[in-house]
Structures are given as structure tokens and as C-alpha cells.
Amino acid sequence: MSGSHRGDLRGLHVAVDSPVHRLDPAAKLVGTVAFAVVVAGTPRHAAVVTVVEAVLLAVVVAVSRIGARRVLARLVVVMPFVLFALTIPFVAHGPRTEVGGISVSTEGLWAAWNVVAKTTLGATAAIAMSASTPLPSMLEGMARLHVPRVVVAIVSSMVRYVELLAAQLARMRTAMVSRGHDPRWLWQVGPVAASVGMLFVRSYERGERVHGAMVARGFTGTLVVSDRPAVATTDWVVALLPAAVSAIAVVVWVVGR
């Protein structure tokens, strides 16, 4: 248990020195959320604005020195959404157009573009944030932004123990396979469901034990925040710059229509 409880997700943070890494965690959190909100609010027909947002994000990734290959590898998590989006032009209604000799919905194409672009941009922003900020600093930034302490404590425990739960699930699967279970067929979903249920029960029991141990050591539900100086104005400006430029691009596009 202690071997996996390292205070950070394995391999999530990229330990390099860059201007993005040196930004205050609180400023980076606000900047990331602001950028994601602007991306989500960008009209789907504003392809030029989306390209501007992508260029800004590419600059952030380049300056952070986390590596484009690493970002692309982590973007695999959004592939289910991308695959779903690719089916929209074939099932959506409305005016049709031909793409490669295949008749597809015009509005469906815009919807697919909207899902793929916004999902990819939002995930890339989150990857840049997590790769440039260690978990303890991220939690400290949340606390300094006055996020409810219960939420901070829940996020801290969840992230710290997710590897432990994944490792336990892997051990349970190994035990099932060693007893002849071959989890490749639909009718074998019963043992898998039972294993997930057992994992939930064990996780609940472990959570109670961990909470009891923490209370016994004086835990009051409040994350201890180091006495750091206030966020510098420069950090705020730099962190919010991508969101601000993106918002200006959206306004210009809307006014210019």
C-alpha cells in the first residue's frame, strides 16, 4: 500500500524547468478553467477562432517543454468521444453534402467538428496543467483559491489512492484468470461485475480505516497550506493570457458576422 501512495499519479507530472512550471499553481488553475470555459463557449461555426485557440495551446505546450509526443499519448483518453463524434454526420438529419462520395449531414459535420475540437482542446489544457504542476501544489492552489476544504480533501484522497485501487483490481483479475476465467465473452460479465462490487466494498472499508487513522493523528479535514506570498500580478497576466486572447477572438468573430 505504501509503495503506491506517493502523493502523485505515477508519471503525471513532468519534472522539467520551464516558465509554465514556475507559474503559481493558483494562477494556472484559474487560467486553465478560464480557457476551458472560453473554448466551450466558442460557436461551433467559428473555425478560425478554434484554430487560434489551438495555436495558443500549442505555444503553451511548447513553452512548458512537456513534449508533444507525451501530450498526444495522453490524448488517447478522449478517443471514445472522437469515435462517437465521427458517427454524427451519418445519423444526423438536415441538408446533406457529399464527402468522398458518401452523403453526410452538413450540420452533423459541424457537430462532429465541435465535439472533436472542444474535447481535444479541453483535454490538452488539462494535460498541460497536470504535467506542469505537482499534485501537492495543485491542491495547495485549490485551497488558496478558497475551494471548499471538503472538496480539496476528497480530491486529494481520490487522486492519491486511484493507483492503489487500479492495482487491486489488476490483482483480482489475475486471480480470476488463474482460476480459469477468460473475460472475453459477454456472458462472462457476471464475475466482472461481482469483482467491481467487491472492489467498491473494500474501497469503502479502506476509506473508513484511513479516515480513522488520520483523525487519530490530528486531521481536522483542513488541508495545511504553506505560508506563501500572494500570487504575483505577472503570474495572473501570463496564466490568463490564452483565455483572454481566445475571448477577444470570439468577440471579434461574433461582431464581424
Buried (B, 14 or more C-beta within 10 A) or exposed (E): EEEBEEEBEEEBBBEEEBEBBEBBBBBBBBBBBBBBBBBEEBBBEBBEBBEBBBEBBEEBBEBBBBBEEBBEEBBEEBEEBBEEBEEBBEEBEEEBEEEEEEEBBBBBBBBBBBBBBBBBBBBBBBBBBBBBBBBBBBBBBBBBBEBEBEEBBEBBBEBBBEBBBEEBBEEBBEEBEEEEBEEEEEEEEEBBEEBEEEBEEEBEEBEEEBBEEBEEEEBEEEBEBEEEEEBEEEBBEBBBBBBBBBBEBBEEBEEEE
